[in-house]
Amino acid sequence: MAGALGCLVPELLSKYAGINYQNPEWFKAGSDIFTSKGVEYFGQPLVLNSQFPSIVNAHNAVTLLMTQIILMGGAEAYRVNGGPLGEKGSDPMYPGGEYFDPLGFADEPEKAAELKVKEIKNGRLAMVAMLGYYVQAIVTGKGPVENWVEHISNPTGANGLTQAFATKFGLGN
């Protein structure tokens, strides 16, 4: 669900907040690492006084991959082993766990069951949204915010059934 929102936020910030991203569209963001600028965060290069600026500024795909593996591996190891929050095998941070609901939204079992069903439904809706983002990116080559703005400005001329979009993937094209 956060991923569907994360696809929109850079494009919204670029269009309406004036933050200058290299590639605000979600499907182009990964290519930033191969540019001369490297990956920028909120439109600004990550500049640290370092002996290895090309590694720190995310110009190196191997280093970025290794950092991702180490950080995600650490988080998964923490989860599997329980960390300082519990014994091995217990999942205190997972639904129903001791530390999962610190605000007490699901203190009652009926309420917890209802919230779990809502979470599943919201996750499925987010998957459908991502499918829509994929199809829009393939067909139009634009991000979801730009497609939405074009559709709102001209609903009959910019939609999934218009000649410009529907014939892009016809036979022989």
N, C-alpha and C positions, 0 to 999 in steps of 0.2 A: 504494500500500500504506500509505503514511503517512496518506493521507486517510481510509482506513477506520478507522485507529487514532485519528486526530484527531476523528472523529465521536463516539467513545466517551469520550475522556479528559475533556472538560468535564463530561459527565453523571456520570461516575464520581467526579470530584473534588467535584462538587456534592453527590452523594448520600452518599459515604463519607468524604470528607476535610473536609467542612464549609465548603468555599469557596463563597461566595454569588455565583453568576453571575446576571445578569439573565435570560438565556435559555440554559440549559445544553444544550438540544436543538439539534443541529446545523442543523436546517432552520429554526430561528427566530433563530439568532444574527445573521444579516445585518440583521434588523429593528432591532437595537439602535441603529444610527446615527440612526434617526428618533425616538428617545425623547429626553426632556429631559436624561437623564444622558449620552447618547452611548455610545460603545463603552467598555467596561471591560475591563481586562486582569487576569486571575486574580481577578475580583470586586472589583477596586479601580479607581477612575477614574484615568486617567493625568493627573496634575496636574503641570504644569510652570509655572514663573513665566515667563509669556510675554506679549507684547503682544497676541497673537492666541489666547486660550485656547480659543475655539470651534474653531479649526482644529487645535490641538495635541490637544485632547480628542476628536477624531474625531466632531464633530457635523456636519461638512460633507461630504456625499457626493461633491461634485465634487473637493474637495481630496484626499479619500481615493482617488478614482479616479486623479487625476493623479499622486499619490505612487506608486500601484501601477504605473502605466504607466512612470514614470521608473525605478523600481527594477528592474522586470522587463525593461524595455528595456535598461538598463545591464548586467544580467546576461547577456542574450542577445547584446548587442554584444561583451561580453567573451568569451563562448563562441565566437562566429563569428570574431572577429579573433585568437583565440589568447591575448590578454592577454600578460603578461610570461612566461608559461610555454611559449610556442612560437610558431612562425611561423604566418602566416595560412593557414587551410585545414586545419591539423592540429587534432586533437581530443585533447589530452593528458589531459583529465579524463573522457573517455568510455571505455566498455569497450574494453580493449585499448590504451588510451593510456598514455603514459609515467608519469603521476601518478595514474592511476585506482585502482591497487591498492597503496597504500603499505605494507600489512601483509603482502603476499606470499601471499595466499590462493590465487591462481590463477597461480602461477609456471609450472606445467606446462600445456602446451596441452590435454591431456585433462581436467585438472581445471578449466581455464577454460571449456571447452565444457560440462562438466557443470554448473558454476555458472550459466552463461548460461541453460541449459534450466530450472534451478530458479527463476531469477529470472522467467522468462516464466510459469511455472506459478504462482508466488506472486502475480504481477500479475493473472493471470486469476482466481485465487481472491478477490483483493481486489475485483475488479470485480463478482463474484457477491455478495460481502458488501454492496457499495454498492447493488446492485439490491435486496437484501433490506431495507436501510435505507430506500430510497425507498418500497417497497411498504408497509412498516410505518408510515411517516410518513403516507402517503396514507390508509391504511385506519384506523389507530387514532388518529392525531394525537399520538402519543407518541414519545419517543426509544427507541432500541434497548435501552438499559439498563433503562428502566422496563418495556418489554414483556417483557424476559427475566425480570426479578424477578417480574412478575405470572404469567408462565408457570410458573416454578419453584415458586411458592407454590400454584398451582392448575392443574396441567397439563391436566386435562380441561375446565376452565371457561374458560381463557384460551389459546386457540390459534387458528390460522388457519381452523379449520373450525367455530368456535362460531357460534351464531345471531347474537350481537351484532356480530360482524365480517363474516360472510359476507353478511348482508342489507343492509349499509350502502349498497352500490352497486347494489341491485336496480333493476329497471325501475320508473319512476315515483318514485324517491327523489331 
